[in-house]
Amino acid sequence: MNKKMFSLSMPKGFSKIIHASILILTFFGVFMIVSANATINALEWTVLLTVIIKELIFIVASYVLMVFVARNFSLKRLSKFYFPLLLFTLGLLVATQFFSPMGGARAWIRLGPISIQPSEFAKVMVILVMAESFGDKKNPKLKFDQLATHPFVVVAIIVFIVFIMQSDFGSAAIIALIALLTFMTYSNKILRKWQTVLFVLFVLGIVVMVLSTSTVFMNFLGNFTFIPEYMIDRFRVSANPFMDRHNAGAQIFNGLAAFVSGGLFGVGYNKGFLKFSFIYASESDSILAVIVEELGFVFGFMPIIIFYAIIIFQLMKYTFLVESEKDKTILIGTIAYIFVHFLFNVGGVTAFIPLTGVPLLFISAGGSSRLAIMLAIGLCQNVISRYKRSLVKL
């Protein structure tokens, strides 16, 4: 039994299409991370070798985590360890306040050479919270006003307080959207009032985002002293990336310049110019700019869209097949996780929305984000595997 638990092979019935797509995106990411780091400050082969080894360690660790979860996760174990996991996650989120900020956000725990970003794991925890709190619960006696004290509402309040302390707007918005999009899919009639209220708030949020680039909105944001200045600058820059291209707008301006430079077919692998100190976080948040400049829209951006679409549509297919609402929640939550991350990253780099500082999942460098998304994929593969094995038993 222990050998089966710690085996490195995926469980029977897992989705090979999702598995292959993720591996392709992952190693494509390593390919581009190496190029992004091959700058004037990293010409020595020892530096690049260190980058490669570091990413491979993260990839191996995240792959092992995905396989372990895919083989061993169960809804019964979730119920048993739900509150300890929740408290542990919240503890990590609060612990970031004892470490120095980075890039305006106090969102990391530093242990020597290792940096942990708890907000990445909180995204997966929210999916599990939704599954445990609402999945398969169709109690007709549940009253509308009782939902105000529901664990999900309590957790949401605590998490958002922590993110205000962390000044991590991107992660806070992603967590809110994961919870919202997941909640909107539940079929329990007793939840429809809340679903209507949240849908209205969602529409209002979209309206606010559309208006966020106006001068009136900028002046309005300036009245809130708890909002960091760098966040307000991101809204200003997204409205006009050319107004301050040497300071606050440099990241977006140079990212757009990389898109123009790359065109349809790119300037060639490792031949990009703007990564040489012009594109901030070229191996993580802004790696898409490096990809498009070097490989172009056809060979860089389009393959990413195709493989993202394959993963999302495969997950979506199984949401219509599995019967358990908890299983559906895990699949839908992961779809929201992947899609919103993609939207925020691409939208930020291309100035369609303000920069949020979130990575391009599976591709960007980063240990916490890679571990977290592979953990979510492991949960989904577990759901898919159990569904397929149940068909064989029938």
N, C-alpha and C positions, 0 to 999 in steps of 0.2 A: 504493500500500500504506500509506504514512504517513497519507494522508487517511482511509483506512478505520480505521486504528488510533486516530486522535484524533477520530473522528466523535462527535457528541453524540447520535446516534440509537441506540436499543437494537438488539442483533443480531436477525436473523430467528429466529422461533420462541420468543422470550422469553414469559414468562407475563404477559399483559396484566392478568389478575385480580390477581396479586400486586402488579404495578406500580401499578395504580389504587388498591388498598387502602393501600399505603404512602404514596402521595401524599395521599390523603384524611386519613390519620392525621397526616401531617407538617404539613399546613396547618391542620388542626384544632388541632394543638399550638401553632402560631404564634398562632392566634386566642386560645388560653387563656394563653399566655405573656404576651401583651400585657395581658390582664386581670389576671394575677397581679402584674404590675409596676405596674399603675395604682393605687398605694397612696398614702398620705399623703406619702410621701417621693419620689413620682415623678409629681406632678400636672402638671408642665410638659411640654408636648408635645415639647420637644427631648429629654427623657429617654426618653420612649416611642419616639420616632423612632430613637434610638440603639439601643434594644433590638430594634426591628424590623429595622433594617439589619444588626445583628450576627447575628441568627438567619437572615436571608436569605442572608448570606455563608456561614454554616455549611451551610445547605441546598443552595446552589448547589455548594459545594465537595464535599459528600458525594454529590450527584447525579452530578457529573462523575466522581468516583472510582468510583461504582457502574457507570456506563456503560463506563468504560475497562476495568474488571476484567471485566465481562460480555462485552465484545468481544474481549479479548486474553488472558485467563487460559488456561493449558493445563497439563495434568498434567506434561508434559515440562519446562516452565519451572519448575514447582514443584520437581521433582527437582533441577534445575540450581541453583536459588537457595535451596534449603531451608535449608542450614546458615548461609549469610550472613544470611538473614532471621531465623533462630533466634537467632544471636549478637547481631544488631542489637536484637531485642526484649528479650533478657536484659540487654543493655547499657543500654537505656532504663529498665528496671525498677530496676537498681542505681543509675542516675544520680539517682533521686528522693531518695536519701539525702543528697545535697549541697544540698537545698533545704529550706526551713522547712516544718514540718507545718501542716496545715489540718484543723480539726475532729477533732483527735486522730490523724489518719492522715498519714503522710509518703508521699504517693502522687502528687505532682504535680511536673512540671518547669516552671519559670516562666522564660519568655524575654520580658522586658518585659511588654507587655499580654496576651501569649499564655500560657495554661496548658495543658499537655499531660498527660493521665493515661494512662501507658503500659499500665496494667492492662486498660484497655478493648481495646487492640489485642492484648494477650496472649490474650484470649478467642478471637479469630479465629485467632491463631497456634496455639493448642492444637488447633483443628479441623484445621488444615493438618498439624500434627504427627501427629495420629491418622490422617489420610488417607495421609500419606507412610509412616508406620511400619507400619501394619497393613493398609491397604487392598490388596486383591487379592493378598495374600501368604498362600498356603496350603501352604507348604513342610512336608511331613509329617516331615521330619528335624529340625525345630526342637524343641529340648528345653525342658521346663518350666522348668528352672533357668536356661536362657539368657535368659529374659525379664527376669530381675533386672537385666541389664546392657543392656536394650533402651533405645534413645534416649528413648522415651516415659517410662519410669520415671525415667531420669536427669533429663529436663526437668522432670518433675513435682516431684522433690525440690528442684531448684534454684528453681523458681518459688515453691514454698511457703516456702522459706527467705526469699526476697525479700519475700513477702507478710507474713511474721511481722515482718520489719524495717519494712515499711510500715504495719503494724497495720490492714490493710484486709481485715477478715474477710469482708465481702460479696463482694468480687471473688474472694477465695481459694475461697470456697464455690461460687461460680458456675463457676469454672474446673474445680474438682473434679467437679462434677455434669455439666458438658459432656463431660468426658473419660469419666466413668463411664457415662453414658447412651449415649454413642457406642460405647464398648467393648463394652457388653452386647449390641449388635446384630450383632456379627460372627459369621459362620457357620463360621469355621475351627475344626475339632474340637480342635486343639492348644491353643486358647485357653480351652476350656471350664472347665478347673480354675481359672484366674484369674477367669473370669466368675463362677464359684460363690463364690469367696472374696470378690470385690468385692460381689456381691449380698448376702452375709451382712453385710458391713461397712455396706452401704447401709441395710439393715434396722435394724442397730444404731444407725446415725446418726439414723434416724427416731425410734427409741425415745428416744434422748438428747434430741432436739428436743422431744418430748412431755414429758419429765421436766425440761426446762431451766427451767421456771418454778417449780419446787419450791424450798423453803427449803434443803433438803439440797444440791441442785445448786448453789445460789448460794454456800453455804459452801464447797463443793468447789472451785468456780472461784476463790474468793478465795485458795486456797493456791498458785495459779500466779502468781508475781510478774511474769511476762513478759506476762500478759494485761492490757491497759490498763483502768483503772477505768471509762472511759466504755463499754467493751464490756459489762462486768458490769452497769452501770446499765441498759443496754438490755434485758438479760434480766430484770432486776427489774421494769422498767416494763412490759414485755409481760405479765408475770404479773398486775400490778395497775396499770393506767394512771392510776388515781385517787389513788394513794398519795402522789405527789409532783408534782401537776399544775402547780405553779408553777416547777419546776426541771427535774429529769431527765425527768419525764413530760410536760412541757408540749407537746412536739411531737405525741406520740400523742394526748394528751387533746384538744388543739385540732383535730386531724385528725378524731377521732371526733365532736367537736361540729359540725364542718362537714358531716359525713355526716347527722347528725340535723337540722341546719338546712336542708339541701337537700331532704331527703325524696325524694319521687317525681319532682317536676318542677322543683325548684330555686327559688331566689329571683330569678333573672334574671341575664343576662350582665352582668358588671361591677358587680353589686350585692351581691356577697359582702362580709361584714363581717370575717370571721376572718382574711383575708389581710392585714389592716392590722396588721402586726407580731405577730400571734398564731401564724401558721403559718410555721415555719422552713423555708427552702428552698422557698418556695411556687411558684417557677417551675421547679424541678428535681425533687428527690426527692419532694416532697409536692404536686406539681401535681394529683394525683388528688383531693385534698381540696378544692382550689379548684374543680375541674371539677364535682364532685358537689354542692357547696354552691350553685353558680350555675346549673347545668343539671339537677341532680337525677339520680336513678338511671336514669330512662327515657331522657332526652335526653343524659346525660353518660356514665354508666358502661356502659350496655348497648351503645351504638354502638362503644365501644372493644373490648368483649368480642367483638362480632360480627366486626369487621375483623381482630382478632387471630386469631380462629378461622378466618376465611377464609384468611389467610396460612399458618397452621400446617397446615391440612388440604390446601391446594394443594401445599405442600412435601412433605407426607406422601404424597400421591398419586404424586408422581414418584419417591419412594424405592422404590416397588413396580414402577416402570416401567424405570428405568435399570438396566443390567447391571453396570457397573463398580462395584466395592465402594468405590473411592476416591470416585466421584461420590456414592454413597449416604452415605458418611461426611460429605461436605460438607453434604448436605441434612439429615441427622439431627443433625449438630453444630449447625447453624443453628436447627433446630427446638428443640433443647435450650437454646440460647442465648436465644432469644426467650421460651420458656415459663418458664424458671427466673427470668429477669429480671422477667417479669410477676408470677410467684408471689411473689418476694421483695419487690417494690415494693408490690403490693396487700396482701400479708400484713403487711408492716411498718406501712403506713398504718392498717390496720384492727386492729392489735394481735394478729393471729393468730400472728405470729412476731416475734422481736425485730427492731428496725430494723436494716437493713443498709446504708443510705445509697446504694442503687442507683437509677438513674433509670428512668422509664417509657419504654421505647424508642419511638422515632419521635415522641414527644410532648413529653417533658421538654426543657428548655433544656440545652445542653451540646455543645461542639464535638467532644470526643474520642469520647463515646458515640455521637453521630450519625454520625461518620465511620466508626467501627468497625462498627456494625450495617449501614450501607449497603455497606461493603466485603464483609461476609458475604452480603448479598442479591445483590451483584454476582457473587459466586462461584456462588450458586445459580442465578441467571439464565443464567450461562454453561453450567452443567450442563444446564439445561432446554433451552436453545437448541441445544446440540450433540445432545441426544437427539432433538429434533424434526427437525433437519436430517438426522440419520441415517435417519429413517423415510422422508424424501423420496427419499434416494439409493436405498433399497431398492425 
